[in-house]
Amino acid sequence: MLVKVWVIPLLYLDFEIRREYIVANLCENKNRPQMHCDGKCYLAKRIAALDEQEKRQAEKTYMSRLIDQVMDQRTDFSFAQQPVAVELLPRAVFSLTSCFTPRVAVDDIFHPPLV
């Protein structure tokens, strides 16, 4: 922001000093004198470029401060080996019945009650 305070007056001063050159060579509307631009389009572009540059610089500054804050966390890391407790579970029993084995329909009807 402080840079903008100094640069914009210098930009206007440069424009006033080089007005004839800007109107003759750099003005986009020099072929249309009825607009009475007189180089103001060039000045507006320079100010817009300055604003864009300031926004990019502010974004870079913000990101660098953010990264510095994140990376500046002074944390002590301890890589000591911690004891590990392991509990063994009982082995699961799986049974496989092939879908190609013949089934007896009576087994589906006569069985103990399901609780």
C-alpha positions in Angstrom: 0.0 0.0 0.0 2.9 2.4 0.8 4.3 1.7 -2.7 1.0 2.8 -4.2 1.2 6.1 -2.3 4.4 6.9 -4.1 3.9 5.3 -7.5 0.6 6.8 -8.5 1.8 10.5 -8.2 4.9 9.5 -10.1 2.8 7.9 -12.8 0.7 11.1 -13.2 3.9 13.2 -13.3 5.3 10.9 -16.0 2.1 11.2 -17.9 2.1 15.0 -17.7 5.8 15.3 -18.7 5.4 12.9 -21.7 1.9 13.8 -22.7 2.8 14.8 -26.3 4.7 11.6 -26.9 1.9 9.5 -25.4 -0.8 11.2 -27.4 1.3 10.9 -30.6 2.6 7.4 -30.2 1.0 5.3 -27.4 -2.7 6.5 -27.4 -5.1 3.9 -28.8 -7.6 6.6 -29.8 -5.2 8.8 -31.8 -7.2 8.1 -35.0 -10.4 9.3 -33.3 -9.8 12.9 -32.2 -13.5 13.5 -31.5 -13.2 11.3 -28.4 -10.7 13.9 -26.8 -8.9 11.0 -25.1 -5.5 12.8 -25.2 -3.7 9.8 -23.8 -6.0 9.1 -20.8 -6.6 5.6 -22.1 -2.8 5.0 -21.7 -2.9 6.4 -18.2 -5.9 4.3 -17.3 -4.2 1.2 -18.5 -1.1 2.0 -16.5 -3.1 2.5 -13.3 -5.0 -0.7 -13.9 -1.8 -2.6 -14.4 -0.4 -1.1 -11.2 -3.6 -2.2 -9.3 -3.2 -5.7 -10.7 0.4 -5.8 -9.7 -0.4 -4.6 -6.2 -3.1 -7.3 -5.9 -0.6 -10.0 -7.0 2.0 -8.7 -4.6 -0.6 -8.6 -1.7 -1.6 -12.2 -2.5 2.1 -13.3 -2.5 2.7 -11.6 0.8 -0.4 -13.2 2.3 0.6 -16.6 1.1 4.2 -16.3 2.3 2.9 -15.1 5.8 0.5 -18.0 5.9 3.2 -20.5 5.0 5.5 -19.0 7.5 2.9 -19.3 10.2 2.2 -22.9 9.4 5.8 -23.9 9.0 7.0 -22.0 12.1 5.2 -24.4 14.5 8.0 -25.4 16.9 6.9 -28.9 17.8 9.2 -31.5 19.2 8.8 -34.9 17.7 9.6 -38.0 19.6 10.3 -41.2 17.7 10.6 -43.5 20.7 9.4 -47.0 20.2 6.0 -47.5 21.9 5.1 -50.9 23.3 2.5 -52.7 21.3 -0.2 -54.9 22.8 -1.5 -57.6 20.6 -4.7 -59.6 21.4 -5.1 -62.7 19.4 -8.7 -63.5 18.5 -10.0 -67.1 18.2 -9.7 -68.6 14.8 -12.7 -68.4 12.6 -14.0 -71.6 11.2 -15.3 -71.5 7.7 -17.1 -74.3 5.9 -17.5 -74.5 2.2 -20.4 -76.2 0.6 -20.4 -76.5 -3.1 -23.5 -75.2 -4.9 -23.2 -78.3 -7.1 -23.9 -80.8 -4.4 -27.4 -82.3 -4.4 -29.7 -81.0 -1.6 -32.4 -82.9 0.0 -35.7 -81.0 0.2 -36.6 -82.7 3.5 -33.6 -81.0 5.3 -35.3 -77.6 4.5 -38.5 -78.6 6.1 -37.5 -80.8 9.1 -35.0 -79.0 11.3 -34.8 -77.8 14.9 -36.5 -74.5 15.7 -34.5 -71.4 15.1 -34.1 -69.2 18.1 
